[in-house]
């Protein structure tokens, strides 16, 4: 093994120096150096896997106690990783209790049927949050992984919950609830809900941002389950005993389920939907008249003067009978949530939130529905929480947990020590004599120094 490591390292450094000496544009040199570095790393990982396998094969006493016998030698395994394709040979063992196993795969944490490493899988999923499956593969693995594989890795991944040091007490919390409209495979439409929780809006220079925001999105969950999850995440972060909670949204039925879990929440009609309804009432009027009606409608709703609001709606309906139905629908919507509009006048803190549409556009729609595309229900169930988690850590949900028995773990640890020792011999001591050739070496010389002599 020492000789193999020396040969790999010497060839790598020699090739790197050749690339630099040959000259060329910086971009070309960088690309060539990166390719060589990845190729060298993949070879060393392969040598490491084979060293672990050889150690397990040699430890006959521990294997026999566990009931493992050699069935077949040198079965090749290829796996795509962040450093390229890793290739190594390992031994196939037969269990006395029945069945077969590659102990070396379990020792290095590789699942039996996986062709993509866990690190590469996580990188592909992270990239797929912002780009298509094909672009993710090209960006991360130079197209070595298929689009189908990227999709499967998304379905096998999940976001890791952010750690919380201690529950905080805050005067107010704002909850924005809305949904993205997504096309399913087959042409049907569905909704993917998004709930954003934050402590209000703060100014950062010329920009305004939601303070300590986090998002929750789940596809296919019943509204009760979704709001139970919201309450759990809020209570994990905050002590809401004396906290005022504002619920911003369009008043959809699934949003109103929130009151079953947060009865103290105060509803605030989202400004986007309020403005949209008012414009639907006044569209088609002359500019001056439209401004007057717009101002009168807003004032009547802000002051909760519903009689005046109804009179304004009736006047618009009588003057424009061709649009009477639309006017009645929009006015009825505003009338239903009049308290959610007037609260902004009574309680200034209610104006400190209500960014539902930007959240949906940025978190969900930009990936799920901005461009023409269709999604399967299975993928949406996994991808929606990942998109909502943002920069949180991801993990692959393993279908199996490769582990080596404690009796063999000592053997694996011993193989690790030997492997590290051989690497240190290359970097700190004299390289293997067979890899050096006839170069005269005096004193303690590193492999790098030997190679540099070749280019003098």
Secondary structure, 3 states (H helix, E strand, C coil): CHHHHHHHHHHHHHHHHHHHHCCCCHHHHHHHHHHHHHHHHHHHHHHHHHHHHHHHHHCHHHHHHHCEEEEEEEEEEEEEECCEEEEEEEEEEEECCCCEECHHHHHCCCCCCCCECHHHHHHHHHHHCCCCHHHHHHHHHCCCCCHHHHHHHHHCEEECCCCCCCCECCCEEEEEEEEEEEEECCCCEEEEEEEEEECCEEEECCEEEECCCEEECCCCCCHHHHHHHHHHHHHHHECCCCCEEEEEECCCHHHHCHHHHCCCCEEEECHHHHHHHHHHHHCCCCHHHHHHHHHHHHHHHHCCCHHHHHHHHHHHHHHCHHHHHHHHHHHHHHHHCHHHHHHHHHCHHHHCCCCHHHHHHHHHHHHHCCCCCCECHHHHHHHHHHHHHCCCCEEECCCCCCCCCHHHHHHHHHHHHHHHHHHHHHHHCCCCHHHHCCCCCCCCCCHHHHHHHHCC
